[in-house]
Amino acid sequence: MRQWLAAFFVVLAFTCGMTLHAQQPRFHVLAFYTEKTEADHVDFARQALTFFADQAKRDNFAWQATTNWDDLNAANLQHYQLVVWLNDSPHVGAQRAAFEQYMKHGGAWLGFHFAGYNDERTHWPWFVHDFLSAVFLTNSWPPLPATLVVEDRGQPVTQGLPETFLSPANEWYMWKPDPRASKNIHVLLSLSPSNYPLGMKDTLTAGDLPVVWTNTRYKMLYCNMGHGDKIFTSATQNRLFKNAILWLGEAGVK
């Protein structure tokens, strides 16, 4: 009887250990957003919260979101392998400094649309010139669908994507300098020239327009999509987003 009980508890302990191990998240994500911005950017953020929370359950990673940008500090960031900016960026020096150090020491970042917006009021040289390597020039208006070209189909973020696809309605940013001009920038998706002229009130007529890129010096990805409530209506584009968060989350663990 004692031998049977001993064997039972060994099996029970092993089973509980395996279950506990299986429940451990692959990585931890902290998403930042704001409710105090343009309505279309808020709509995107709210839908993104639902989309990525659902994905976290399916792919076993921890997803947490906050509107408190003071959480962007060194003590807190050490608990997360990936930081996501949905519809804004930090404006306080201490927050910016903490993020810069986080990235320089192996953290990962995923930014959408307005998270990359910058102009003469930004005053953050590292982010604008070294990290994002792009300065906002102009945009199309109103939000319209656009055909995107997948330039590198061998990168983990673009796995399973076709050569081109129609992206849902979005406000498209054009940059100067073009991020492609930096030797550290690898463009994954760009706007097809077949879209031009694009827009009605504000019209883009020509030019190179990178849409998704990574800076090879960091674990990062910028996606220009993120304006309005139509962004998650494309299964193809959703696959891009799913690939992106898994690639970056796993990269942040290493």
Buried (B, 14 or more C-beta within 10 A) or exposed (E): EEEEEEEEEEEEEEEEEEEEEEEEBBBBBBBBBBEEEEEBBBBBBBBBBEBBEEBBEEBEBBBEBEEEBEBBBEEBBEEBBBBBBBBBBBEEEEBBBBBBEBBEEEBBBBBBBBBBBBEEEBEBEBBBBBBBBBBBBBBBBEBBBBBBBBBBEEBEBBBEBEEBBEBBBBBBBBBEEBBBEBEBBBBBBBBBEEBBEBBEEEEBEEBBBBBBBBBEBBBBBBBBBBBBBBBBEBEBBBBBBBBBBBBBBBBBEE
